[in-house]
Amino acid sequence: MSDTSVFDQPLVFGLDIGTRNVVGTVGYKTENEFVVVAQYMLEHETRAMLDGQIHDIGRVGHTIAKVKEELESQIGQELTEVCIAAAGRVLKTVTTNISYDFPEETVVTGEDIHTLDLLGIEKAQSILKEMNDTRYKFYCVGYSVMKYFLNDEPFSSLESHKAERISEDIIVTFLPEDVVDGLYAAVGMAGLTVANMTLEPIAAINVAIPENYRLLNIALVDIGAGTSDISVTRDGSIIAYGMIPLAGDEITELIVQSYLVDFNTAEQIKLSSGMDDQVTYKDIMMIEHTIPSKDVWKLTEPVVDKMTTEVAAKIKELNGDKSVSAAFIVGGGGKIHGYTEMLAKKLDLPAERVALRGEEVLQEVTFLQTEIQKDPLLVTPIGICLNYYDQRNSFIMVRFNGERIKLYDNNKLTIVDAALQAGFPNEELFPKRGKELNFTVNGTPRIVRGELGESAEIYMNDRLVNINTPLEPNSDIVIEASTQGEAAVCTLEQLDEYSSSEMKVIVNGRIVRCPKCLEVNGSLELPSYEIKEGDAVETRSFYTVEQLAAFMDVEVDMDHEILVNNRVATMESLVYENFSVDWVVLSFGAAAVDPAELPIAEQPVTAAAGGTEQTADETLAETAEAEDAAENEAQNGTDSEEAEHGMPQAPSSEADAAGAESGAEQPSEGEAQQASQKTDLELVVFINQQPVRLTGKKNYIFVDIFDFYDFDLTASAGRAIITKLNGQQAQYSAVLSEGDQIELRWQEINR
């Protein structure tokens, strides 16, 4: 608030923005009293407010500016901050309990109590958010502590006591954002910022009903021009707030219609009828009339009856469906003739227990301007000033993505609070994963998660910040929403079941390693197949002969005889792990191997048991023995399905396969060694100028060098392979001789 060397204390500027007029009060608080240094009241030029709600912000702002200028001239200094109060239109209240536990027994300070109040307000806001069934956004405009508890025991004051836990019952009041926004906009047009905001009945009760009276069950009715605000005390605290949209303007409007006068003249008639025996006025035809005040009372009696009936009903509702012990009336509307007497009847109270409160409740208020009379009209403006010292309920204004928003200042607001207040979707603050992919592999559920998107980019006053950055008043906040990552993509070849699983087949005497095929929803698919949501993927441990030939890129047709495990087969015959497959070109009734169709041979395979190396020919010998055993099984009728298809089934397990091999007749070690010595030929060739010894065969063709020279055929990266034999382009089937010079490399690509 304002500081000055003229006054002993900083000044507080309170503004009661009523439906009919605006009352401004400037003063300061001492230990025992509130000193009013300046006071000014100005009526609205037009009906810019109705029922406590600002309808014409510009006109109300203009009236506030005039009141501000007048007060500044009285005190001789500029006013920049103001305390205001809102009428209880569409009022919501939440009563709750909040507790705070200290880590250890602690002396309670005023700051601890303030923190407890803020925690109660936040809890009430959460409760209201859940129960709000209207289109309005609500803001806290005031609160009252009903009871304090020290270590769960009721206490009238907590400060300076030692405690492990403090708690309170608190009633928090809320109003719709349009009411609050209108007030902020109007004072803003007058060049003022809001230092504190409260509710009109809260402001009034702080003056009209001192704390020592609140043990009694008392109702306070603040009757303005547009609304009648109600509060109820009991057991030492305020227990409820309420409002009805009926007040002094209801009577004024009736006088306008009955006496054919404008609104201002009707107001004068209403006020004069309560002070004088006769009323003189001019109607819109400029005809002067003089009527007894009793005529005005008789005219307005039905409206007064309606007002008091609704006020009495609201008081009983707030008080647990029963009447109160007494009622105090404040505000200009309370001066209406017959109002207090009629309200007493509706509350079933003696007439003396319903009374106007003015000078009686302003005993601790000192006016430096002696011409000011202590009046019920001044109770609320002074209460607004006093509320500044008790509750500093201010708001922070920010601009969020171009929209102006207001947040209740609890001294710990962050960017997240602004985003939530503005309704910014929580999921757009944090990065989002792309759509996940769900499928099964061999009956087991598998999930591939989508890519993670980018986090939201948050700027405050063009400065990059994070979501937990404290808010700065009047800052400009921009949030660029987080993004969603790419949806999950997975192909069959990316599955471990594809890359780590293979089967060995002996084709034309050479070992060929084939990846186990994968079926999707019962159909064989290529490795590049993109798995779809809900797909069922199964590994398949067999090939057909046709699929095996396609994998090896070998053309097998009707000119070939096909043998699977030395038995005649077809292109549709099934080939399992360790099966032998031979396809030979038919020539004059004898089978001959087509060299062009030979697959690329692998390095000699290490035996699974025993740890000794075997050549391809030795492996072939063992495989032939296994085939003989399988054939014997088929002839003995142990496999009806095999006989039906003309080929053996795959062994059901490794043990079965081993048993089949052990049951076959094997040549002696000496016989095998002699056969090997008769057929083996050693040959030395030079590959890329390095000598390479070829062993284990009776003759060699160009393609055999890959069995003895380490060259990665999968590393093409789009390049062609250079194969030269003695300086000439080599064919894979070219016969090798001793000392041949071989060039083998990838062709470089010019970029």
Residue pairs with C-beta under 8 A, 6 or more apart in sequence:
1 10
1 11
1 12
1 13
1 81
1 195
1 388
2 10
2 11
2 13
2 77
2 78
2 79
2 80
2 81
3 10
3 11
4 11
4 75
4 76
4 77
6 75
6 76
6 77
7 28
7 37
7 75
8 28
8 30
9 28
9 29
9 30
10 28
11 26
11 27
11 28
11 37
11 75
11 77
11 79
12 26
12 27
12 28
12 29
12 83
12 385
12 388
12 389
13 24
13 25
13 26
13 71
13 79
13 81
13 82
13 83
13 192
13 195
13 385
14 24
14 25
14 26
14 27
14 82
14 83
14 84
14 381
14 382
14 384
14 385
14 388
15 22
15 23
15 24
15 25
15 64
15 67
15 82
15 83
15 84
15 187
15 381
15 384
16 22
16 23
16 24
16 25
16 85
16 200
16 203
16 380
16 381
16 384
17 49
17 54
17 60
17 64
17 84
17 85
17 183
17 186
18 49
18 52
18 224
18 225
18 226
18 332
19 49
19 50
19 51
19 52
19 87
19 224
19 225
19 226
19 227
19 247
19 249
20 43
20 44
20 49
20 224
20 225
20 226
20 248
20 249
20 267
20 332
21 41
21 42
21 43
21 44
21 225
22 41
22 42
22 43
22 44
22 60
22 63
22 64
22 67
23 39
23 40
23 41
23 67
23 377
23 378
23 380
23 381
24 38
24 39
24 40
24 41
24 67
24 68
24 70
24 71
24 381
25 36
25 38
25 39
25 378
25 381
25 382
25 384
25 385
26 36
26 37
26 38
26 39
26 71
26 74
26 75
26 79
27 34
27 35
27 36
27 37
27 38
27 382
27 385
28 34
28 35
28 37
29 35
29 385
29 386
29 389
32 364
33 364
33 365
33 366
34 364
34 365
34 366
34 382
34 385
34 386
35 365
35 366
35 368
36 365
36 366
36 367
36 368
36 369
36 372
36 382
37 74
37 75
37 368
38 71
38 74
38 75
38 368
38 369
39 367
39 369
39 372
39 378
39 381
40 67
40 70
40 71
40 74
41 67
41 377
42 63
42 66
42 67
42 70
43 264
44 59
44 60
44 63
45 59
45 62
45 63
46 56
46 59
47 55
47 263
48 54
48 55
48 56
48 59
48 60
48 63
49 55
49 56
49 60
49 225
49 226
50 226
50 249
51 87
51 89
51 226
51 227
51 245
51 247
51 249
52 86
52 87
52 88
52 89
52 179
52 200
52 224
52 226
52 227
52 245
53 87
53 89
53 178
53 179
53 182
53 226
54 60
54 182
54 183
54 185
54 186
57 182
57 185
57 186
57 189
58 189
60 182
60 186
61 185
61 186
61 187
61 188
61 189
61 190
62 189
62 190
64 186
64 187
64 189
64 190
64 192
65 189
65 190
65 191
68 79
68 82
68 190
68 191
68 192
71 79
72 78
72 79
74 369
79 192
80 191
80 192
80 193
81 192
81 193
81 194
81 195
82 187
82 192
82 193
82 194
82 195
83 194
83 195
83 196
83 197
83 198
83 384
83 385
83 387
83 388
84 183
84 187
84 194
84 196
84 197
84 198
84 384
85 197
85 198
85 199
85 200
85 202
85 203
85 380
85 383
85 384
85 387
86 141
86 175
86 179
86 180
86 183
86 197
86 198
86 199
86 200
87 179
87 200
87 224
87 226
87 227
87 229
87 243
88 173
88 175
88 199
88 200
88 201
88 227
88 229
88 241
88 242
88 243
89 175
89 176
89 179
89 227
89 243
89 245
90 134
90 136
90 175
90 176
90 179
91 173
91 174
91 175
91 199
91 241
91 242
91 243
92 128
92 132
92 138
92 173
92 174
92 175
93 171
93 172
93 173
93 174
93 240
93 241
94 124
94 127
94 128
94 171
94 172
94 174
95 146
95 169
95 170
95 171
95 172
96 120
96 123
96 124
96 127
96 169
96 170
96 172
97 120
97 167
97 168
97 169
97 170
98 116
98 119
98 120
98 123
98 167
98 168
98 170
99 149
99 165
99 166
99 167
100 112
100 115
100 116
100 119
100 165
100 166
100 167
101 164
101 165
102 163
102 164
102 165
102 166
104 164
105 162
105 163
105 164
106 112
106 162
106 163
106 164
107 160
107 161
107 162
108 150
108 158
108 159
108 160
108 161
108 162
108 163
108 166
109 159
109 160
110 159
112 158
112 166
113 158
113 159
113 166
116 166
116 167
116 168
117 143
117 145
117 168
117 170
117 391
118 410
118 411
120 143
120 145
120 168
120 170
120 172
121 140
121 143
121 170
121 172
121 408
121 410
122 410
124 140
124 143
124 170
124 172
124 174
125 140
125 172
125 174
125 408
128 138
128 174
132 138
134 176
136 176
136 177
136 178
137 176
137 177
138 174
138 175
138 176
138 177
139 174
139 175
139 176
139 177
139 180
139 395
139 406
139 408
140 172
140 173
140 174
140 393
140 408
141 173
141 174
141 175
141 180
141 197
141 198
141 199
141 393
142 172
142 173
142 197
142 198
142 199
142 202
142 387
142 391
142 393
143 170
143 171
143 172
143 173
143 391
143 393
144 170
144 171
144 202
144 237
144 238
145 168
145 169
145 170
145 237
146 168
146 169
146 170
146 171
146 237
146 238
146 239
147 154
147 168
147 169
147 235
147 236
147 237
148 154
148 155
148 156
148 157
148 158
148 166
148 167
148 168
149 155
149 165
149 166
149 167
149 168
149 169
150 158
150 161
150 163
150 165
150 166
151 163
151 164
151 165
152 165
152 167
155 161
156 236
158 166
169 237
171 238
171 239
171 240
171 241
173 199
173 202
173 241
175 199
177 406
180 197
180 395
180 406
181 406
183 194
183 197
184 194
184 395
184 397
184 406
187 193
187 194
194 394
194 395
195 388
195 392
195 394
196 387
196 388
196 391
196 392
196 393
196 394
197 393
197 394
197 395
198 384
198 387
198 391
198 393
199 229
199 241
200 222
200 224
200 227
200 229
200 380
201 220
201 222
201 229
201 230
201 231
201 241
201 243
202 231
202 238
202 241
202 383
202 387
203 380
203 383
203 384
203 386
203 387
204 220
204 222
204 229
204 231
204 330
204 331
204 379
204 380
204 383
205 220
205 231
205 233
205 238
205 383
206 383
206 386
206 387
206 390
207 361
207 362
207 365
207 379
207 380
207 382
207 383
207 386
208 220
208 328
208 330
208 357
208 361
208 379
208 383
209 218
209 220
209 233
209 328
209 361
210 361
211 236
213 233
214 233
214 234
214 235
214 236
214 237
214 238
215 235
215 236
216 233
216 234
216 325
216 326
217 232
217 233
217 234
217 319
217 324
217 325
217 326
218 232
218 233
218 234
218 324
218 325
218 326
218 327
218 328
219 230
219 231
219 232
219 315
219 318
219 319
219 324
219 326
219 327
219 328
219 347
220 230
220 231
220 232
220 233
220 327
220 328
220 330
221 228
221 229
221 230
221 311
221 315
221 327
221 328
221 329
221 330
221 331
221 334
221 343
222 228
222 229
222 230
222 330
222 331
222 379
222 380
223 247
223 248
223 329
223 330
223 331
223 332
223 333
223 334
223 336
223 339
224 247
224 248
224 331
224 332
224 333
225 247
225 248
225 249
225 252
225 332
225 333
226 245
226 247
226 248
226 249
227 243
227 244
227 245
227 246
227 247
228 243
228 244
228 246
228 247
228 307
228 310
228 311
228 333
229 241
229 242
229 243
230 241
230 242
230 243
230 244
230 311
230 314
230 315
230 318
231 238
231 240
231 241
231 242
232 238
232 239
232 240
232 241
232 315
232 318
232 319
232 324
233 239
234 319
239 318
239 319
240 318
240 319
241 318
242 314
242 315
242 317
242 318
243 314
244 307
244 310
244 311
244 314
246 306
246 307
246 310
246 311
247 307
247 331
247 333
248 270
248 332
248 333
248 336
250 303
250 306
250 307
251 270
251 300
251 303
251 304
251 336
252 263
252 266
252 267
252 270
253 263
253 266
254 299
254 300
254 303
255 261
255 266
255 269
255 270
255 296
255 299
255 300
256 262
256 263
256 266
258 299
259 265
259 266
259 269
259 281
259 283
259 289
260 283
260 284
260 285
261 269
261 281
261 282
261 283
261 284
262 284
265 281
265 282
265 283
268 281
269 279
269 281
269 296
270 296
270 300
270 336
271 335
272 279
272 293
273 279
273 293
273 296
273 297
273 337
274 293
274 335
274 336
274 337
276 293
277 292
277 293
278 290
278 291
278 292
278 293
279 290
279 291
279 292
279 293
279 296
280 288
280 289
280 290
281 288
281 289
282 288
282 289
283 289
293 337
296 337
297 337
297 338
300 336
300 337
301 338
304 336
304 337
304 338
304 339
304 342
305 342
307 339
308 339
308 342
308 343
308 345
308 346
309 346
311 343
311 346
312 323
312 343
312 346
312 347
313 346
315 323
315 324
315 327
315 347
316 322
316 323
316 347
323 347
323 348
323 349
324 347
324 349
325 349
325 353
326 349
326 353
326 354
327 343
327 344
327 347
327 349
327 353
327 354
327 355
328 355
328 356
328 357
328 361
329 339
329 340
329 343
329 354
329 355
329 356
329 357
329 376
330 356
330 357
330 358
330 361
330 376
330 379
330 380
331 376
331 377
331 379
331 380
332 376
332 377
333 339
334 340
334 356
334 376
335 356
335 376
340 351
340 354
340 355
340 356
341 351
341 354
343 354
344 350
344 351
344 353
344 354
347 354
356 376
357 376
357 379
358 374
358 375
358 376
358 377
358 378
358 379
359 374
359 375
361 379
362 374
362 378
362 379
362 382
365 374
365 382
367 374
372 378
393 408
394 409
395 406
395 407
395 408
395 409
396 406
396 407
396 409
396 413
396 471
396 473
397 404
397 405
397 406
397 473
397 474
398 404
398 405
398 407
398 418
398 471
398 472
398 473
398 474
398 475
398 476
398 477
399 405
399 474
399 475
399 476
399 477
400 418
400 419
400 421
400 422
400 424
400 477
400 479
401 422
401 424
401 477
401 478
401 479
403 422
405 418
405 421
405 422
406 421
407 413
407 417
407 418
407 421
407 471
412 470
413 470
413 471
414 467
414 468
414 469
414 470
414 471
415 458
415 460
415 465
415 466
415 467
415 468
415 469
415 471
415 477
415 479
416 429
416 467
416 468
417 471
418 471
418 477
419 426
419 429
419 467
419 479
420 426
424 479
425 481
427 482
428 456
428 479
428 481
428 482
429 456
429 467
429 479
429 482
430 455
430 456
430 482
431 452
431 453
431 454
431 455
431 456
431 482
431 483
431 485
432 452
432 453
432 482
432 483
432 484
432 485
433 449
433 450
433 451
433 452
433 453
433 484
433 485
434 450
434 451
434 453
434 484
434 485
434 486
434 487
434 488
435 450
435 487
435 488
436 447
436 448
436 449
436 450
436 488
437 447
437 448
437 450
437 487
437 488
437 489
437 490
437 531
437 532
437 533
438 445
438 446
438 447
438 533
438 534
439 445
439 446
439 531
439 532
439 533
439 534
439 535
439 536
439 537
440 446
440 535
440 536
440 537
441 495
441 497
441 537
441 538
441 539
442 497
442 537
442 538
442 539
443 536
446 537
448 488
448 489
448 490
448 531
449 488
450 484
450 485
450 486
450 487
450 488
451 485
451 486
451 487
451 488
452 485
453 482
453 483
453 484
453 485
454 482
454 483
455 482
456 467
456 479
456 480
456 481
456 482
457 464
457 479
457 480
458 464
458 465
458 466
458 467
458 469
458 477
458 478
458 479
458 480
459 465
459 477
459 478
459 479
460 469
460 471
460 472
460 475
460 476
460 477
461 472
461 475
461 476
462 476
471 477
489 530
490 530
490 531
491 527
491 528
491 529
491 530
491 531
492 498
492 518
492 520
492 525
492 526
492 527
492 528
492 529
492 531
492 537
493 499
493 527
493 528
495 518
495 537
497 516
497 518
497 537
497 539
498 515
498 516
498 518
498 527
499 515
501 515
501 516
501 539
502 513
502 514
502 515
502 516
503 513
503 514
503 516
503 541
503 542
503 543
503 576
503 577
504 511
504 512
504 513
504 514
504 577
504 578
504 605
505 511
505 512
505 514
505 543
505 548
505 575
505 577
505 578
505 579
505 580
505 581
506 512
506 578
506 579
506 580
506 581
506 619
506 620
506 623
507 548
507 552
507 580
507 581
507 582
507 583
507 599
508 581
508 582
508 583
508 584
508 593
508 597
508 598
508 599
509 582
509 616
509 617
509 620
510 598
510 599
510 601
510 602
510 616
511 601
511 602
511 605
511 616
511 619
512 548
512 552
512 599
512 602
513 602
514 543
514 548
514 551
515 527
516 539
516 540
516 541
517 524
517 539
517 540
517 543
517 547
518 524
518 525
518 527
518 537
518 538
518 539
518 540
519 525
519 537
519 538
519 539
519 540
520 529
520 531
520 535
520 536
520 537
521 535
521 536
522 536
524 540
524 547
531 537
541 576
541 577
541 650
542 574
542 575
542 576
542 650
543 551
543 574
543 575
544 571
544 572
544 573
544 574
544 575
545 556
545 562
545 564
545 569
545 570
545 571
545 572
545 573
545 575
545 581
545 583
546 556
546 571
546 572
548 575
548 581
549 555
549 556
549 571
549 583
552 599
554 583
554 597
554 599
555 597
556 562
556 571
556 583
556 597
559 585
559 586
560 583
560 584
560 585
560 586
561 568
561 583
561 584
561 586
561 591
562 568
562 569
562 570
562 571
562 573
562 581
562 582
562 583
563 569
563 580
563 581
563 582
563 583
563 584
564 573
564 575
564 579
564 580
564 581
564 647
564 648
565 579
565 580
565 627
565 630
565 631
565 647
565 648
566 580
566 582
566 624
566 627
566 628
566 631
567 631
567 646
567 647
567 648
568 646
569 581
569 646
569 647
570 646
573 645
573 646
573 647
574 645
574 647
574 650
575 581
576 649
576 650
576 651
577 650
577 651
577 657
578 623
578 626
578 651
578 657
579 648
579 650
580 620
580 623
580 624
580 627
583 597
584 591
584 592
584 593
584 594
585 591
585 592
585 593
585 594
595 701
595 733
596 732
596 733
598 701
598 703
598 733
600 703
600 706
600 713
601 616
601 703
601 704
601 706
601 707
602 616
602 707
603 707
604 613
604 614
604 615
604 616
604 696
604 707
605 613
605 614
605 616
605 619
606 612
606 613
606 614
607 613
607 614
614 622
615 696
616 696
617 676
617 696
618 672
621 666
621 667
621 672
622 661
622 666
624 664
625 661
625 664
625 665
625 666
626 657
626 660
626 661
626 664
627 648
628 664
628 665
629 660
629 661
629 663
629 664
630 648
630 660
631 648
632 663
633 639
633 642
633 648
633 660
634 642
634 643
634 648
637 643
639 648
639 649
641 649
642 648
642 649
651 657
651 660
667 675
679 697
679 698
680 695
680 696
680 697
680 698
681 695
681 697
681 698
681 699
681 700
682 693
682 694
682 695
683 693
683 694
683 695
683 700
683 736
683 737
683 738
684 691
684 692
684 693
684 694
684 738
684 739
685 691
685 692
685 694
685 705
685 736
685 738
685 739
685 740
685 741
685 742
686 692
686 739
686 740
686 741
686 742
687 705
687 709
687 742
687 744
688 742
688 743
688 744
688 745
689 741
692 705
692 708
692 709
693 708
694 700
694 704
694 705
694 707
694 708
694 736
697 704
699 735
700 735
700 736
701 732
701 733
701 734
701 735
701 736
702 723
702 725
702 730
702 731
702 732
702 733
702 734
702 736
702 742
703 732
703 733
704 736
705 736
705 742
705 744
706 713
709 744
711 744
713 721
715 746
716 746
717 746
718 749
719 746
719 747
719 748
719 749
720 746
720 747
721 744
721 745
721 746
721 747
722 743
722 744
722 745
722 746
722 747
723 729
723 730
723 732
723 742
723 743
723 744
724 730
724 742
724 743
724 744
725 734
725 736
725 740
725 741
725 742
726 740
726 741
727 741
727 743
730 742
